[in-house]
Structure formats: C-alpha cells, structure tokens
Amino acid sequence: FFRDLCGAFFTSFRGFEASVVGELLTMADDSPPRDTAKGINDGCRVYVGNLSYATLWQDLKDFMGRAGKVEFADVAMDDTGRSKGWGTVRYRTPEEAQTAIRDLHDRVLLGRPLVVREDRGPTEGLRKR
C-alpha cells in the first residue's frame, strides 16, 4: 500500500514538475512573436531598410512602436546569423502602418537613417523559426 501511495505521489509530482518546467521554458523564450500573415500584406506590414547590422528585432520593435501597436517585428538574417540590414514590422491597423511610413522614414536608429515603406512582398530572408 505504502509503495503504491508513494509511486502515485511521485508520478503526480513528475507530471506537475514537467508542466511547471514546460511553462517556465515557454515564459523564458525570448524569440520574437511570429508573423501569422507571412506573404500576405493587408496594409498592416511595413518594410524597414538600412538597418545597422547591430539591430535586433527588439530594437526594431521598440523604435517602430512610436507609430502604433507593433504585433510583430523581425530582422532578416543570413545563414551565418548576421543581419541583412532590413526587416519587417506588422502593426495592428493599416493606419498605424501609414503613420510609421510618414513619421519614421528617414529617422535615425543606431546611427542609420531608416527607409520605411509598405512591404511589397513575401518575407523571404527572415530567420526560419
């Protein structure tokens, strides 16, 4: 009886431990949110060019947040993990995207004036996750 009781307890504890560890790993994930509309631009996504090679997706998201609610931001990387110097940002509304184009084009981020325009095509070159 005691062995059965202890076995049931440890089995339950292991299940709890696994769910807690899984939750912590999920919370610790610092990768950018995924763009659920890859390849389809509904007017909410903008291209950002002339990025410094040191620009991370978090830098881009924070900077572009001046124009509205950023749902997604990413910087294109090559196979070696080096930035390609451009990225995409997805806003909640087309109006916020237009505000970004109007207000943030030619603004300086990490020492470089940005090119901000409507995204014209698929997000090829972005990191594969």
N, C-alpha and C positions, 0 to 999 in steps of 0.2 A: 504493500500500500504506500509506504513512505517513498519508495523508489519511483512508483508511478506518479505520485504527487510532485516530487522533485523534477521528474522528467517533464511533466506537463508545464511546470513553472518555468523551467529553463527554455523549453520550446517557445512558450509565450514571450519570454523575455527576449529571446533571439529575434523573434518576429518584430517586437517593439523596437529593439536596438536597430534592426535593419531599416525599419521605416524612419526612425529618427536620423540615422546616418544618411539615408537617401534624401531626406528633407534638407539636411544641412548641406549636402553636396549641391542640391538644387539652388539653395539660397546663396551658396558661395560662387556660383557660376557667374563670371564677370564678362561673358561674351555679350555682344550687342543683341538686342531683340531682333528677331528675324522679320524681314520684309515679306509679308504674305501675298503681295501683289507683284512679284517679280515678273518683268516682261510686259506688264500692263500699266500704262500711266494714265490715271484718271484725273490728271491735273494736280495731284497732290504731291508729286515727287519732283525734286529738282536735282540737277547735276551741279556739282561744285568742283571746279578745276583750279589748277595752280596751287594745290596744297603743298605745304612743306613736307618733305619726306618724314619728318618727325611727328606729323599729325596723327593722332589716334582717333578711333571712332568716338571716344568720349569727348575729346576736344571739339570735334566737328559738331557733335550733338549739342554740347553746351553753347557753342558760338551761334549755331543756327537757331537755337531756342529763342533768340531775341525777336524772331519774326512770328513765333507761334509755337503750338504744341508739337514737338517732334515725336513721331511714333517710331521712327527707325532712322538710323544713320550708320553708314559704313564707309570704310576707306578701301579702295581697290588695292590688292597686294599681288605681287608676282609670286612665282613658285618658291623663291628664297625667303619670303616673308617681308620683303621690302615694299614700301608704298609705291604705287604707280603715279601718285600725285593728283589723284582725283577720287571723288566719292559721290554717293547719292544720299539724299535726305528725303524722308517721307513725312509730310505734315498731315494733320487731321483733316484739313479742308483745302480746297483749291485756292481760297482767298489767302490763307496763310502762306501757301507756296508763292503766290504772286507778291505778297508783302516781302518775302525773303528775296525774291528776284529784284524787286525795286529797291529795297533798303540795304541789302548786304552785298550786292555786286560791287566789286572794287574795294570793299572793306578789307582791312589787313588782319590776317590770322597768322600767328607765329612768323611775322616778318614778311608775309607774302600777300599781295592783293588778290582776292579771290575772284574767280569767274563763276557767277551764279546764273543759271538759265534753266528753263524747263528741260527735264530729262527727255531725251528723244528716243531712247531705245532700251533694249534689254540690259540687265545689269551684269553683262559679261565682264570677267576680270575681278569681280568681288570674291573675297575669300569663300571657299567652299566649306560649309559647316554641316 
